[in-house]
Amino acid sequence: MEKRAPAAPSNTKNRLAADPDGLRLARTWLSDPSTPRWAHKHTDLGWARVLAKPAKYGWCSRDLNQALRDWQGLGHYLPSQPHRPIGLVGRVLRTLDLNDRPAAADIAREAEAAEQRRQRAHCPHCDEHGWRTPPQNYTGPDLAVRCNHTEEQNAVWMQLQRSELPPQLEGDA
């Protein structure tokens, strides 16, 4: 009887066995330009198992990259070409609380700044930095007021401006 070599495992079976969330996170992480070059030593399929748990907690590629930077910043050794990259990332992830996403504060801060820029761009009452600008005929004391882009603040602001106008100009306002 002839002996045959075992058939190579089918890639489709492995892909079906991989966690879909881990696979999605692996794909986005590998496509992120700030991901270390050594991560590309393995495919998304190779990374899917170790990234399944962080993916369940809502991690993104920025969280993974920030976790690696934090690991190194805490004095741990992070080689430029790790011998076992998946094992290294797994070790880093095991030391972390996965509920606490490393890049969550940065992402929230950027989203808040983008929302403020959007509000300032559409507000007719403030300048590009978010400060209320008095009308041309305002002669009262210098005021530095941040605009909160609401009609209530606009009404208070207009009332304050009218009360500070000299008597001869009140009828013009």
C-alpha positions in Angstrom: 0.0 0.0 0.0 1.2 3.5 -0.9 1.3 6.1 1.8 0.2 9.5 1.0 1.2 12.7 2.5 -1.6 14.4 4.5 -3.5 16.9 2.5 -2.8 20.5 3.3 -5.5 22.1 5.4 -8.0 24.1 3.4 -7.8 27.8 3.8 -11.6 28.1 3.6 -12.0 25.8 6.6 -9.5 28.0 8.6 -11.2 31.2 7.5 -14.6 29.8 8.5 -13.2 28.8 11.9 -11.7 32.2 12.5 -13.6 34.6 14.6 -15.3 37.2 12.3 -14.8 40.1 14.7 -11.1 39.2 15.2 -10.7 38.8 11.4 -12.2 42.2 10.8 -10.0 43.8 13.4 -6.9 42.1 12.0 -7.7 43.4 8.5 -8.2 47.0 9.6 -5.0 46.8 11.8 -2.9 45.4 9.0 -4.2 48.1 6.6 -3.4 50.9 9.1 -0.3 52.8 8.1 0.9 53.2 11.7 0.9 49.4 12.3 4.4 48.1 12.8 6.0 46.5 9.8 6.6 43.3 11.6 2.9 42.7 12.0 2.7 42.0 8.2 4.8 38.9 8.8 1.4 37.1 9.4 -1.9 37.3 7.5 -5.2 38.6 8.8 -6.1 34.9 9.4 -3.1 34.4 11.6 -3.9 37.5 13.7 -7.7 36.8 14.0 -7.5 34.4 17.0 -5.4 36.7 19.2 -7.4 39.8 18.2 -10.9 38.2 18.7 -11.2 39.2 22.4 -10.2 42.9 21.9 -12.6 43.0 18.9 -15.4 41.9 21.2 -14.6 44.9 23.4 -14.9 47.3 20.5 -11.2 47.8 19.9 -9.9 49.4 16.7 -6.5 49.5 15.0 -5.6 52.7 16.9 -6.2 51.0 20.2 -3.8 48.2 19.2 -1.1 50.5 18.1 -1.5 52.7 21.2 -1.3 49.6 23.4 2.0 48.7 21.8 3.3 52.2 22.3 2.1 52.2 25.9 3.8 48.8 26.5 7.1 50.2 25.2 6.6 53.5 27.1 6.2 51.6 30.4 9.7 50.2 29.9 8.9 46.9 28.4 11.1 45.6 25.6 9.5 45.8 22.2 11.9 44.4 19.5 12.0 45.9 16.1 11.6 42.5 14.6 10.0 40.1 17.1 10.6 36.4 16.6 6.9 35.6 17.5 4.8 38.7 16.8 1.5 37.0 17.5 2.8 35.8 20.9 4.1 39.2 21.7 0.8 41.0 21.0 -1.0 38.3 22.9 1.2 38.9 25.9 0.7 42.6 25.7 -3.1 42.1 25.5 -3.2 39.7 28.4 -1.7 42.4 30.7 -4.4 45.0 29.8 -7.9 45.6 30.9 -9.8 45.2 27.6 -12.7 47.4 28.8 -10.3 50.3 28.9 -9.5 51.1 25.3 -6.1 52.8 25.0 -7.0 55.3 22.2 -10.6 56.0 23.4 -9.7 59.3 25.0 -7.9 60.5 21.9 -10.7 59.4 19.6 -13.3 61.2 21.8 -11.2 64.3 22.0 -10.9 64.4 18.2 -14.6 63.8 17.7 -15.4 66.7 20.1 -13.0 69.0 18.4 -14.5 68.1 15.0 -18.0 68.8 16.3 -16.9 72.2 17.7 -15.4 73.1 14.4 -18.6 72.2 12.6 -20.7 74.3 15.0 -18.3 77.3 14.7 -18.5 77.0 10.9 -22.3 77.2 10.9 -22.7 79.8 13.7 -23.3 83.4 12.4 -22.6 84.9 15.9 -19.0 83.9 16.5 -15.6 84.0 14.9 -13.6 81.0 13.7 -12.2 80.5 17.2 -15.6 80.4 18.9 -15.6 83.9 20.4 -18.7 86.1 20.3 -18.1 89.1 18.1 -19.8 92.4 19.1 -21.6 94.4 16.4 -19.9 97.4 14.8 -21.7 100.0 16.9 -20.9 98.3 20.3 -19.0 100.7 22.6 -19.3 98.9 25.9 -16.5 97.2 27.8 -14.4 94.6 26.1 -16.1 91.2 26.6 -14.6 87.9 25.9 -17.4 85.4 25.7 -17.3 81.9 24.3 -20.2 81.1 22.0 -22.2 78.0 22.9 -24.2 78.3 19.6 -27.6 78.5 21.2 -30.4 81.0 20.6 -30.7 81.6 24.4 -27.1 82.8 24.5 -27.7 84.9 21.4 -30.8 86.6 23.1 -28.8 87.4 26.3 -25.9 88.6 24.2 -28.1 91.0 22.2 -29.8 92.3 25.4 -26.4 92.9 26.9 -25.2 94.8 23.8 -28.4 96.9 23.8 -27.9 97.9 27.4 -24.3 98.9 26.8 -25.1 101.1 23.8 -24.9 104.9 24.4 -28.4 106.5 24.6 -28.2 108.2 21.1 -27.6 104.8 19.4 -30.2 102.7 21.2 -32.9 103.7 18.7 -30.6 102.6 15.9 -30.1 99.1 17.3 
